[in-house]
Amino acid sequence: MPDLFEIIESTRAMRRLKPDPVPDDLIAKILRAGSCAPNGGNTQKWRFLVIKDPKIKKAVQAWYKKAFDEVIGPRYLTSEPPPGVTKERYLRQHAAVEYLTDHFHEAPVWIVACLEDGPSPNRAAGSSIYPAVQNMVLAARALGLGTTLTTRHLLFEKEAEAALGLPAGVHSYAILPIGYPMGKFGPVGRGPLNEIVYQDRWDEPYRAV
């Protein structure tokens, strides 16, 4: 198994997944990693919904695709590549996003990361669930499984959460589609640290990078 920093630096968003079944013991390891994450006041109000039912996945995928067709797709086609990413690589990423959109429901397992956060969650609520999500993403990578953190269903939050069958007072913060990747893990594309890290003042470069 690769070491921690190799895992971190090679955990790309894996959007092309094989439909092959994923053993329950591997999903349990991923969930355990999520439950080890820090959370506000150690209240542990997270809840993780494991979805395998094709009907549920297909119902959510309809809203996921609607969000792509109306918002995400047009945004990709008119945006410039992010730092550290060539135009060619950005177009490949767009193709992978479109592939995931069309095949979202075919990922063998979804983990829906949720919080019992009441009717009106505040901006800080994510701090009690996203560390768990990242733990699960890294755990999946360590086990040779592909996934990506996606929140696109939240563009149609009420409809998607109704399809997921979430009770009142519980909201989804991410869906992790999990499966064996079609492609290979590899280095992530990021801009240089000296362009994004500052010291003491916003316009003062951090001298150690």
DRENKE-685277 format. One record per residue: x, y, z of N, C-alpha, C, O, CB in turn; residue number from 1; residue in one letter. Coordinates in steps of 0.02 Angstrom, whole numbers, plus 50000, padded with zeros to 5 digits. Glycine has a CB too. Layout:
# residues N
{atom {X,Y,Z},{X,Y,Z},{X,Y,Z},{X,Y,Z},{X,Y,Z},NUM,"A"}
...
//
This chain:
# residues 209
{atom {50042,49940,50000},{50000,50000,50000},{50044,50062,50000},{50092,50065,50038},{49952,50000,50061},1,"M"}
{atom {50028,50112,49958},{50069,50173,49957},{50065,50210,50024},{50018,50202,50063},{50046,50219,49901},2,"P"}
{atom {50116,50253,50036},{50115,50291,50099},{50066,50349,50093},{50039,50363,50040},{50185,50316,50116},3,"D"}
{atom {50055,50383,50150},{50003,50434,50154},{50012,50489,50103},{49964,50508,50069},{50002,50465,50223},4,"L"}
{atom {50074,50515,50096},{50083,50571,50051},{50077,50550,49978},{50054,50589,49936},{50151,50604,50063},5,"F"}
{atom {50096,50489,49962},{50086,50464,49894},{50011,50457,49879},{49989,50472,49824},{50121,50397,49885},6,"E"}
{atom {49973,50435,49929},{49901,50430,49921},{49870,50498,49909},{49830,50507,49863},{49869,50397,49983},7,"I"}
{atom {49890,50547,49949},{49863,50615,49943},{49879,50644,49874},{49835,50673,49842},{49891,50661,49998},8,"I"}
{atom {49941,50636,49852},{49963,50668,49790},{49941,50631,49727},{49952,50656,49672},{50038,50674,49790},9,"E"}
{atom {49910,50573,49735},{49888,50535,49676},{49813,50521,49678},{49788,50482,49638},{49926,50470,49671},10,"S"}
{atom {49777,50554,49723},{49705,50544,49728},{49669,50592,49682},{49647,50646,49702},{49681,50553,49801},11,"T"}
{atom {49663,50571,49620},{49625,50611,49571},{49551,50594,49576},{49532,50541,49602},{49651,50598,49499},12,"R"}
{atom {49510,50638,49550},{49439,50622,49543},{49431,50567,49491},{49447,50578,49432},{49397,50686,49525},13,"A"}
{atom {49408,50510,49511},{49399,50453,49466},{49326,50449,49446},{49284,50425,49485},{49424,50386,49498},14,"M"}
{atom {49311,50472,49387},{49241,50478,49365},{49219,50422,49319},{49159,50414,49306},{49231,50544,49330},15,"R"}
{atom {49266,50383,49295},{49249,50325,49253},{49259,50262,49295},{49316,50243,49310},{49293,50322,49188},16,"R"}
{atom {49205,50231,49314},{49207,50174,49360},{49178,50112,49327},{49130,50115,49289},{49169,50191,49424},17,"L"}
{atom {49207,50055,49343},{49182,49991,49319},{49119,49973,49358},{49112,49992,49417},{49236,49936,49326},18,"K"}
{atom {49073,49936,49328},{49012,49916,49364},{49022,49855,49409},{48975,49833,49441},{48958,49901,49313},19,"P"}
{atom {49083,49828,49412},{49097,49769,49452},{49079,49780,49525},{49091,49835,49551},{49171,49748,49446},20,"D"}
{atom {49051,49730,49558},{49033,49737,49630},{49094,49754,49673},{49150,49732,49659},{49001,49673,49655},21,"P"}
{atom {49083,49792,49725},{49135,49808,49774},{49119,49770,49838},{49064,49776,49864},{49139,49886,49786},22,"V"}
{atom {49167,49732,49865},{49153,49693,49925},{49131,49737,49984},{49157,49792,49994},{49215,49654,49945},23,"P"}
{atom {49084,49712,50022},{49058,49750,50079},{49111,49765,50131},{49108,49816,50165},{49001,49711,50112},24,"D"}
{atom {49162,49721,50138},{49213,49734,50188},{49255,49795,50170},{49280,49830,50215},{49258,49673,50197},25,"D"}
{atom {49263,49809,50105},{49300,49869,50085},{49259,49932,50098},{49285,49983,50120},{49320,49865,50011},26,"L"}
{atom {49194,49928,50084},{49151,49985,50099},{49150,49998,50174},{49150,50056,50195},{49079,49972,50074},27,"I"}
{atom {49150,49946,50215},{49152,49954,50287},{49216,49989,50309},{49214,50031,50355},{49145,49886,50322},28,"A"}
{atom {49273,49972,50278},{49336,50006,50295},{49332,50080,50277},{49356,50123,50315},{49395,49973,50258},29,"K"}
{atom {49302,50096,50221},{49295,50166,50200},{49251,50203,50250},{49267,50259,50270},{49265,50171,50129},30,"I"}
{atom {49195,50173,50269},{49150,50205,50317},{49184,50214,50385},{49174,50265,50418},{49086,50163,50325},31,"L"}
{atom {49223,50165,50405},{49260,50171,50469},{49308,50230,50466},{49315,50267,50515},{49298,50106,50484},32,"R"}
{atom {49342,50238,50410},{49387,50295,50402},{49349,50361,50408},{49373,50408,50439},{49424,50292,50334},33,"A"}
{atom {49289,50363,50379},{49249,50424,50385},{49229,50439,50456},{49230,50496,50477},{49187,50418,50342},34,"G"}
{atom {49212,50387,50493},{49189,50397,50563},{49246,50415,50610},{49233,50434,50667},{49154,50336,50588},35,"S"}
{atom {49308,50410,50587},{49366,50429,50628},{49383,50503,50620},{49428,50528,50654},{49426,50387,50610},36,"C"}
{atom {49349,50539,50577},{49365,50609,50563},{49344,50655,50620},{49300,50638,50659},{49331,50631,50498},37,"A"}
{atom {49377,50713,50625},{49355,50763,50674},{49287,50792,50655},{49269,50793,50596},{49406,50819,50681},38,"P"}
{atom {49251,50815,50705},{49186,50847,50693},{49170,50892,50752},{49195,50882,50807},{49129,50794,50682},39,"N"}
{atom {49129,50942,50740},{49116,50993,50790},{49090,50965,50856},{49038,50934,50859},{49066,51042,50764},40,"G"}
{atom {49128,50978,50910},{49108,50957,50977},{49103,50881,50985},{49075,50857,51034},{49042,50988,50993},41,"G"}
{atom {49131,50844,50937},{49125,50771,50937},{49052,50748,50945},{49038,50698,50977},{49168,50741,50992},42,"N"}
{atom {49006,50787,50916},{48935,50770,50921},{48917,50711,50875},{48866,50678,50886},{48892,50831,50903},43,"T"}
{atom {48958,50699,50823},{48949,50642,50778},{48877,50640,50749},{48844,50588,50749},{48964,50577,50815},44,"Q"}
{atom {48856,50697,50725},{48789,50700,50695},{48788,50679,50622},{48738,50687,50587},{48760,50769,50702},45,"K"}
{atom {48844,50653,50599},{48846,50628,50530},{48806,50564,50524},{48798,50526,50571},{48918,50617,50508},46,"W"}
{atom {48781,50553,50465},{48747,50492,50447},{48769,50474,50376},{48773,50517,50333},{48669,50499,50453},47,"R"}
{atom {48782,50410,50364},{48807,50388,50299},{48757,50338,50269},{48745,50285,50296},{48877,50356,50306},48,"F"}
{atom {48730,50357,50213},{48681,50315,50179},{48716,50278,50122},{48741,50309,50075},{48621,50358,50152},49,"L"}
{atom {48718,50212,50126},{48748,50171,50074},{48693,50150,50025},{48645,50118,50044},{48784,50108,50105},50,"V"}
{atom {48702,50170,49963},{48652,50157,49912},{48677,50106,49861},{48729,50116,49829},{48632,50223,49876},51,"I"}
{atom {48640,50051,49854},{48653,50002,49802},{48592,49991,49757},{48598,49964,49702},{48674,49935,49834},52,"K"}
{atom {48535,50013,49780},{48472,50002,49744},{48473,50040,49677},{48476,50101,49677},{48412,50024,49787},53,"D"}
{atom {48469,50004,49620},{48471,50038,49555},{48415,50089,49545},{48426,50140,49512},{48468,49986,49500},54,"P"}
{atom {48356,50076,49572},{48300,50122,49563},{48313,50189,49597},{48298,50242,49570},{48236,50091,49590},55,"K"}
{atom {48341,50186,49657},{48357,50248,49693},{48411,50287,49656},{48405,50347,49646},{48379,50234,49765},56,"I"}
{atom {48463,50252,49635},{48518,50285,49600},{48493,50317,49535},{48514,50372,49517},{48575,50236,49585},57,"K"}
{atom {48450,50282,49499},{48425,50309,49436},{48381,50370,49447},{48383,50417,49407},{48386,50255,49398},58,"K"}
{atom {48343,50370,49501},{48300,50428,49516},{48342,50490,49532},{48325,50545,49511},{48253,50412,49575},59,"A"}
{atom {48396,50480,49569},{48440,50537,49585},{48479,50559,49523},{48491,50618,49512},{48489,50518,49642},60,"V"}
{atom {48500,50510,49482},{48539,50526,49422},{48500,50572,49375},{48530,50612,49340},{48558,50462,49386},61,"Q"}
{atom {48435,50566,49374},{48395,50609,49331},{48404,50683,49349},{48410,50725,49305},{48320,50591,49335},62,"A"}
{atom {48407,50698,49414},{48418,50767,49437},{48491,50787,49427},{48506,50845,49412},{48398,50774,49510},63,"W"}
{atom {48535,50739,49437},{48607,50751,49427},{48620,50771,49354},{48659,50817,49341},{48648,50687,49445},64,"Y"}
{atom {48588,50736,49308},{48597,50753,49237},{48564,50819,49219},{48591,50857,49179},{48568,50697,49193},65,"K"}
{atom {48507,50833,49248},{48474,50897,49235},{48519,50955,49257},{48523,51006,49222},{48406,50900,49274},66,"K"}
{atom {48554,50946,49314},{48600,50998,49337},{48659,51007,49288},{48682,51062,49277},{48627,50980,49407},67,"A"}
{atom {48682,50951,49260},{48736,50956,49210},{48712,50991,49147},{48745,51037,49123},{48762,50886,49192},68,"F"}
{atom {48655,50971,49122},{48630,50999,49059},{48616,51074,49065},{48627,51111,49017},{48567,50962,49038},69,"D"}
{atom {48591,51095,49122},{48569,51165,49129},{48622,51211,49159},{48621,51271,49146},{48507,51167,49172},70,"E"}
{atom {48668,51184,49199},{48716,51228,49234},{48788,51207,49223},{48828,51246,49198},{48700,51227,49309},71,"V"}
{atom {48806,51146,49242},{48876,51126,49245},{48907,51120,49176},{48962,51146,49164},{48882,51060,49281},72,"I"}
{atom {48872,51087,49129},{48899,51079,49062},{48915,51145,49028},{48971,51155,49005},{48851,51041,49020},73,"G"}
{atom {48867,51191,49024},{48882,51256,48994},{48938,51294,49029},{48977,51329,48997},{48820,51299,48994},74,"P"}
{atom {48943,51287,49095},{48996,51321,49132},{49065,51294,49112},{49112,51332,49103},{48985,51313,49208},75,"R"}
{atom {49070,51228,49106},{49134,51198,49086},{49155,51223,49017},{49214,51241,49007},{49128,51121,49085},76,"Y"}
{atom {49109,51226,48971},{49125,51242,48902},{49146,51315,48893},{49179,51332,48844},{49067,51228,48857},77,"L"}
{atom {49128,51358,48940},{49146,51428,48934},{49200,51451,48983},{49218,51510,48985},{49084,51470,48944},78,"T"}
{atom {49226,51404,49024},{49276,51422,49075},{49346,51409,49050},{49358,51365,49008},{49263,51383,49140},79,"S"}
{atom {49394,51447,49076},{49464,51435,49062},{49490,51380,49108},{49462,51369,49162},{49505,51500,49072},80,"E"}
{atom {49542,51344,49086},{49570,51291,49129},{49594,51319,49195},{49618,51376,49198},{49628,51256,49092},81,"P"}
{atom {49588,51280,49249},{49613,51302,49314},{49689,51302,49316},{49721,51274,49270},{49585,51258,49370},82,"P"}
{atom {49720,51331,49368},{49793,51332,49372},{49824,51262,49370},{49798,51216,49402},{49815,51367,49436},83,"P"}
{atom {49878,51256,49332},{49914,51192,49329},{49883,51141,49282},{49905,51084,49280},{49918,51163,49396},84,"G"}
{atom {49832,51162,49243},{49797,51116,49199},{49797,51144,49128},{49777,51201,49117},{49723,51103,49224},85,"V"}
{atom {49819,51104,49080},{49819,51125,49010},{49748,51123,48982},{49703,51092,49010},{49866,51081,48967},86,"T"}
{atom {49738,51158,48925},{49673,51158,48893},{49653,51087,48873},{49595,51067,48880},{49673,51204,48832},87,"K"}
{atom {49701,51049,48847},{49687,50980,48827},{49664,50938,48886},{49616,50900,48881},{49748,50949,48794},88,"E"}
{atom {49700,50945,48941},{49682,50906,49001},{49615,50929,49029},{49576,50889,49055},{49736,50913,49055},89,"R"}
{atom {49601,50993,49023},{49537,51019,49047},{49479,50991,49006},{49426,50975,49033},{49536,51096,49044},90,"Y"}
{atom {49489,50984,48941},{49437,50955,48898},{49427,50881,48914},{49371,50856,48910},{49454,50965,48824},91,"L"}
{atom {49482,50846,48931},{49475,50777,48951},{49436,50771,49016},{49396,50726,49026},{49545,50744,48959},92,"R"}
{atom {49449,50819,49061},{49411,50821,49123},{49337,50832,49110},{49294,50800,49140},{49438,50876,49170},93,"Q"}
{atom {49322,50877,49064},{49252,50889,49046},{49219,50826,49019},{49162,50810,49036},{49247,50946,48994},94,"H"}
{atom {49256,50789,48978},{49230,50726,48950},{49217,50676,49006},{49168,50639,49004},{49278,50697,48898},95,"A"}
{atom {49261,50675,49056},{49252,50629,49113},{49192,50649,49154},{49155,50606,49179},{49315,50627,49157},96,"A"}
{atom {49182,50714,49163},{49123,50738,49200},{49059,50718,49163},{49010,50697,49194},{49126,50815,49209},97,"V"}
{atom {49060,50725,49097},{49001,50706,49058},{48989,50630,49062},{48932,50607,49066},{49010,50727,48984},98,"E"}
{atom {49044,50592,49062},{49037,50519,49068},{49006,50501,49136},{48959,50461,49139},{49107,50484,49061},99,"Y"}
{atom {49031,50531,49189},{49003,50518,49255},{48929,50535,49257},{48888,50499,49286},{49041,50557,49310},100,"L"}
{atom {48911,50591,49226},{48841,50612,49224},{48796,50557,49194},{48744,50541,49221},{48833,50677,49183},101,"T"}
{atom {48818,50530,49138},{48778,50480,49103},{48778,50412,49138},{48732,50373,49129},{48803,50473,49032},102,"D"}
{atom {48831,50399,49177},{48839,50332,49207},{48838,50335,49283},{48856,50286,49316},{48904,50300,49183},103,"H"}
{atom {48816,50391,49311},{48817,50401,49383},{48783,50343,49420},{48808,50318,49470},{48783,50467,49401},104,"F"}
{atom {48726,50323,49395},{48686,50272,49427},{48715,50202,49420},{48693,50155,49454},{48616,50272,49398},105,"H"}
{atom {48766,50194,49377},{48796,50129,49366},{48854,50115,49413},{48877,50058,49417},{48821,50125,49295},106,"E"}
{atom {48877,50166,49450},{48929,50153,49501},{48899,50102,49550},{48843,50112,49574},{48951,50219,49538},107,"A"}
{atom {48936,50049,49567},{48906,49996,49607},{48883,50017,49677},{48835,49989,49703},{48955,49940,49615},108,"P"}
{atom {48918,50065,49706},{48900,50087,49774},{48904,50163,49778},{48951,50194,49752},{48947,50055,49827},109,"V"}
{atom {48856,50193,49811},{48861,50264,49830},{48864,50268,49906},{48831,50230,49942},{48799,50305,49803},110,"W"}
{atom {48905,50314,49930},{48901,50334,50000},{48877,50406,50001},{48911,50451,49976},{48970,50326,50038},111,"I"}
{atom {48818,50417,50030},{48790,50485,50035},{48808,50511,50105},{48785,50483,50155},{48712,50485,50022},112,"V"}
{atom {48848,50563,50108},{48869,50592,50171},{48817,50644,50194},{48805,50693,50159},{48940,50625,50165},113,"A"}
{atom {48788,50632,50252},{48734,50675,50276},{48749,50700,50346},{48793,50675,50381},{48667,50636,50276},114,"C"}
{atom {48711,50751,50366},{48713,50777,50434},{48643,50785,50462},{48597,50805,50426},{48750,50845,50436},115,"L"}
{atom {48635,50769,50525},{48574,50788,50561},{48584,50860,50583},{48608,50873,50638},{48560,50739,50622},116,"E"}
{atom {48565,50907,50540},{48581,50977,50553},{48519,51021,50558},{48524,51082,50557},{48625,51003,50498},117,"D"}
{atom {48460,50991,50565},{48400,51030,50576},{48375,51065,50513},{48402,51053,50459},{48412,51082,50629},118,"G"}
{atom {48324,51107,50519},{48293,51138,50460},{48335,51193,50428},{48326,51207,50368},{48227,51166,50479},119,"P"}
{atom {48380,51225,50466},{48417,51282,50439},{48491,51276,50456},{48515,51310,50501},{48389,51349,50467},120,"S"}
{atom {48528,51233,50420},{48600,51226,50434},{48637,51291,50418},{48620,51327,50372},{48630,51168,50393},121,"P"}
{atom {48689,51305,50458},{48728,51366,50446},{48791,51350,50407},{48805,51292,50391},{48746,51401,50513},122,"N"}
{atom {48830,51402,50393},{48888,51395,50350},{48941,51348,50379},{48978,51316,50342},{48919,51463,50337},123,"R"}
{atom {48944,51343,50445},{48995,51303,50478},{48978,51229,50479},{49020,51188,50499},{49006,51327,50547},124,"A"}
{atom {48918,51211,50459},{48896,51141,50466},{48942,51093,50428},{48954,51038,50451},{48825,51134,50441},125,"A"}
{atom {48966,51115,50370},{49009,51071,50330},{49072,51049,50365},{49101,50998,50347},{49026,51105,50267},126,"G"}
{atom {49095,51087,50415},{49156,51068,50450},{49147,51004,50489},{49196,50973,50509},{49177,51124,50498},127,"S"}
{atom {49085,50982,50499},{49072,50920,50536},{49059,50861,50490},{49044,50806,50514},{49014,50930,50582},128,"S"}
{atom {49065,50871,50424},{49054,50815,50378},{49108,50809,50325},{49125,50754,50305},{48986,50822,50345},129,"I"}
{atom {49135,50866,50301},{49184,50861,50247},{49250,50829,50267},{49281,50796,50224},{49197,50929,50220},130,"Y"}
{atom {49274,50836,50329},{49333,50796,50348},{49320,50721,50342},{49364,50684,50322},{49354,50812,50420},131,"P"}
{atom {49259,50699,50359},{49242,50629,50351},{49241,50609,50277},{49263,50554,50259},{49173,50615,50384},132,"A"}
{atom {49215,50653,50236},{49213,50640,50164},{49284,50631,50137},{49297,50584,50099},{49176,50696,50126},133,"V"}
{atom {49329,50676,50156},{49398,50671,50132},{49432,50607,50157},{49469,50575,50120},{49438,50732,50153},134,"Q"}
{atom {49419,50589,50219},{49446,50526,50245},{49423,50467,50202},{49462,50422,50187},{49425,50515,50318},135,"N"}
{atom {49360,50469,50182},{49333,50413,50141},{49363,50413,50071},{49375,50360,50042},{49257,50418,50138},136,"M"}
{atom {49373,50473,50043},{49404,50477,49977},{49474,50447,49979},{49493,50409,49934},{49406,50551,49953},137,"V"}
{atom {49513,50465,50030},{49581,50439,50036},{49582,50365,50051},{49625,50328,50026},{49619,50477,50090},138,"L"}
{atom {49535,50342,50092},{49530,50271,50107},{49515,50231,50044},{49543,50178,50033},{49477,50258,50161},139,"A"}
{atom {49469,50257,50003},{49453,50223,49940},{49515,50217,49896},{49529,50164,49868},{49397,50260,49903},140,"A"}
{atom {49553,50271,49892},{49615,50271,49852},{49664,50219,49880},{49694,50182,49841},{49649,50341,49852},141,"R"}
{atom {49671,50215,49945},{49718,50167,49975},{49697,50095,49960},{49740,50051,49958},{49721,50178,50050},142,"A"}
{atom {49633,50084,49951},{49607,50017,49938},{49603,50001,49863},{49579,49948,49843},{49539,50009,49969},143,"L"}
{atom {49627,50048,49822},{49625,50038,49750},{49558,50051,49718},{49545,50030,49662},{49645,49968,49735},144,"G"}
{atom {49515,50087,49753},{49449,50104,49728},{49446,50177,49706},{49480,50220,49734},{49395,50090,49781},145,"L"}
{atom {49407,50190,49655},{49400,50258,49631},{49336,50290,49657},{49286,50257,49670},{49399,50258,49556},146,"G"}
{atom {49340,50356,49666},{49281,50395,49685},{49293,50468,49669},{49348,50487,49649},{49263,50385,49760},147,"T"}
{atom {49243,50508,49679},{49250,50581,49674},{49199,50613,49720},{49143,50587,49728},{49241,50606,49601},148,"T"}
{atom {49217,50667,49751},{49171,50705,49793},{49126,50746,49747},{49150,50791,49712},{49209,50751,49845},149,"L"}
{atom {49062,50731,49746},{49017,50769,49703},{48958,50795,49744},{48929,50760,49786},{48992,50726,49645},150,"T"}
{atom {48941,50858,49730},{48884,50890,49765},{48833,50917,49715},{48788,50955,49734},{48910,50948,49810},151,"T"}
{atom {48840,50897,49652},{48798,50927,49600},{48723,50916,49612},{48682,50957,49592},{48817,50899,49533},152,"R"}
{atom {48706,50861,49644},{48635,50847,49656},{48603,50902,49699},{48542,50909,49699},{48627,50780,49691},153,"H"}
{atom {48645,50941,49735},{48618,50993,49778},{48590,51052,49738},{48556,51095,49767},{48672,51018,49825},154,"L"}
{atom {48603,51055,49674},{48570,51106,49633},{48495,51095,49629},{48456,51141,49617},{48600,51107,49561},155,"L"}
{atom {48475,51032,49640},{48404,51014,49647},{48397,50976,49712},{48376,50918,49714},{48379,50971,49585},156,"F"}
{atom {48414,51011,49766},{48421,50979,49831},{48357,50945,49855},{48359,50886,49875},{48442,51031,49882},157,"E"}
{atom {48301,50979,49852},{48239,50950,49879},{48219,50888,49839},{48199,50837,49868},{48183,51002,49877},158,"K"}
{atom {48224,50892,49774},{48204,50836,49732},{48251,50776,49742},{48228,50719,49748},{48203,50857,49659},159,"E"}
{atom {48317,50790,49743},{48365,50735,49751},{48360,50703,49819},{48364,50642,49825},{48436,50761,49739},160,"A"}
{atom {48351,50744,49871},{48347,50716,49939},{48282,50678,49949},{48279,50631,49988},{48354,50771,49991},161,"E"}
{atom {48230,50698,49914},{48167,50659,49916},{48178,50591,49883},{48154,50540,49908},{48109,50698,49881},162,"A"}
{atom {48216,50591,49828},{48230,50528,49794},{48274,50483,49838},{48268,50421,49834},{48265,50540,49727},163,"A"}
{atom {48316,50513,49878},{48359,50475,49924},{48320,50452,49986},{48343,50408,50022},{48419,50518,49946},164,"L"}
{atom {48262,50481,49998},{48221,50461,50055},{48247,50488,50122},{48237,50456,50173},{48217,50388,50059},165,"G"}
{atom {48279,50547,50121},{48305,50574,50183},{48249,50602,50226},{48203,50634,50200},{48357,50629,50168},166,"L"}
{atom {48252,50591,50292},{48200,50618,50336},{48210,50692,50349},{48262,50720,50333},{48200,50580,50403},167,"P"}
{atom {48160,50724,50378},{48164,50795,50394},{48221,50807,50443},{48233,50766,50488},{48097,50820,50425},168,"A"}
{atom {48257,50862,50433},{48312,50879,50478},{48378,50847,50460},{48428,50859,50493},{48295,50860,50547},169,"G"}
{atom {48379,50806,50407},{48440,50775,50383},{48453,50799,50312},{48409,50797,50269},{48435,50696,50386},170,"V"}
{atom {48515,50822,50299},{48532,50847,50233},{48594,50812,50207},{48639,50794,50245},{48543,50923,50235},171,"H"}
{atom {48596,50803,50142},{48655,50773,50110},{48705,50829,50093},{48687,50884,50074},{48635,50734,50046},172,"S"}
{atom {48769,50812,50102},{48822,50859,50087},{48868,50836,50030},{48904,50877,50001},{48864,50871,50149},173,"Y"}
{atom {48866,50773,50014},{48906,50746,49959},{48882,50676,49943},{48854,50641,49985},{48982,50746,49976},174,"A"}
{atom {48894,50656,49881},{48886,50586,49861},{48954,50562,49836},{48985,50595,49795},{48830,50577,49807},175,"I"}
{atom {48975,50504,49860},{49035,50472,49836},{49016,50410,49796},{48998,50359,49826},{49083,50454,49895},176,"L"}
{atom {49019,50413,49729},{49009,50352,49690},{49073,50312,49693},{49127,50338,49678},{48989,50369,49616},177,"P"}
{atom {49068,50248,49711},{49128,50208,49723},{49129,50147,49679},{49078,50112,49672},{49133,50188,49797},178,"I"}
{atom {49186,50133,49649},{49195,50074,49607},{49268,50066,49589},{49310,50109,49604},{49152,50077,49545},179,"G"}
{atom {49283,50012,49555},{49352,50003,49530},{49361,50049,49470},{49320,50050,49424},{49365,49928,49510},180,"Y"}
{atom {49416,50087,49469},{49425,50137,49415},{49443,50105,49348},{49478,50055,49345},{49478,50187,49435},181,"P"}
{atom {49420,50136,49294},{49440,50115,49227},{49510,50141,49211},{49549,50108,49176},{49390,50141,49175},182,"M"}
{atom {49527,50200,49237},{49592,50230,49225},{49640,50218,49282},{49627,50177,49327},{49585,50304,49213},183,"G"}
{atom {49696,50254,49280},{49748,50246,49329},{49750,50306,49376},{49735,50362,49356},{49816,50236,49295},184,"K"}
{atom {49769,50292,49438},{49782,50347,49483},{49845,50384,49460},{49889,50354,49428},{49790,50322,49557},185,"F"}
{atom {49850,50447,49475},{49908,50485,49452},{49913,50551,49487},{49871,50568,49529},{49905,50495,49378},186,"G"}
{atom {49965,50589,49472},{49974,50653,49506},{49918,50702,49491},{49893,50705,49435},{50040,50684,49485},187,"P"}
{atom {49898,50739,49542},{49845,50789,49532},{49875,50851,49499},{49934,50865,49507},{49812,50808,49600},188,"V"}
{atom {49835,50887,49461},{49857,50948,49428},{49841,51008,49471},{49782,51025,49480},{49825,50955,49359},189,"G"}
{atom {49891,51041,49496},{49881,51099,49539},{49932,51153,49522},{49987,51138,49496},{49888,51078,49614},190,"R"}
{atom {49915,51216,49535},{49961,51271,49526},{50014,51271,49580},{50008,51237,49630},{49923,51336,49525},191,"G"}
{atom {50068,51311,49570},{50122,51313,49619},{50101,51345,49685},{50059,51390,49687},{50181,51351,49590},192,"P"}
{atom {50131,51320,49740},{50113,51346,49806},{50129,51420,49814},{50093,51456,49849},{50150,51306,49859},193,"L"}
{atom {50183,51443,49781},{50203,51513,49792},{50153,51563,49763},{50160,51623,49773},{50271,51526,49763},194,"N"}
{atom {50102,51537,49727},{50050,51582,49701},{49988,51583,49745},{49943,51624,49734},{50031,51561,49630},195,"E"}
{atom {49985,51539,49794},{49924,51534,49834},{49935,51537,49910},{49887,51535,49948},{49888,51471,49817},196,"I"}
{atom {49999,51542,49930},{50014,51542,50002},{50046,51609,50020},{50093,51631,49987},{50061,51483,50022},197,"V"}
{atom {50021,51640,50074},{50046,51705,50095},{50070,51701,50167},{50053,51655,50204},{49992,51760,50088},198,"Y"}
{atom {50110,51750,50187},{50136,51752,50255},{50119,51818,50288},{50140,51871,50266},{50212,51740,50256},199,"Q"}
{atom {50081,51814,50342},{50063,51871,50384},{50016,51920,50349},{49967,51942,50380},{50125,51907,50405},200,"D"}
{atom {50029,51938,50287},{49987,51985,50250},{49967,51954,50184},{50003,51913,50156},{50024,52052,50238},201,"R"}
{atom {49908,51973,50160},{49879,51941,50101},{49924,51946,50040},{49924,51900,49998},{49813,51971,50086},202,"W"}
{atom {49962,52000,50033},{50004,52009,49973},{50077,51993,49985},{50120,52009,49944},{49997,52080,49948},203,"D"}
{atom {50092,51961,50042},{50161,51944,50058},{50173,51869,50046},{50145,51828,50082},{50178,51963,50131},204,"E"}
{atom {50214,51849,49996},{50223,51778,49982},{50254,51741,50041},{50296,51768,50078},{50268,51769,49920},205,"P"}
{atom {50232,51681,50050},{50260,51637,50102},{50328,51613,50077},{50332,51583,50024},{50212,51576,50119},206,"Y"}
{atom {50381,51627,50115},{50449,51619,50089},{50475,51547,50091},{50528,51533,50063},{50496,51662,50128},207,"R"}
{atom {50439,51501,50122},{50463,51432,50129},{50441,51386,50073},{50457,51327,50074},{50440,51404,50194},208,"A"}
{atom {50405,51414,50023},{50384,51371,49967},{50410,51398,49901},{50398,51369,49848},{50307,51365,49964},209,"V"}
//
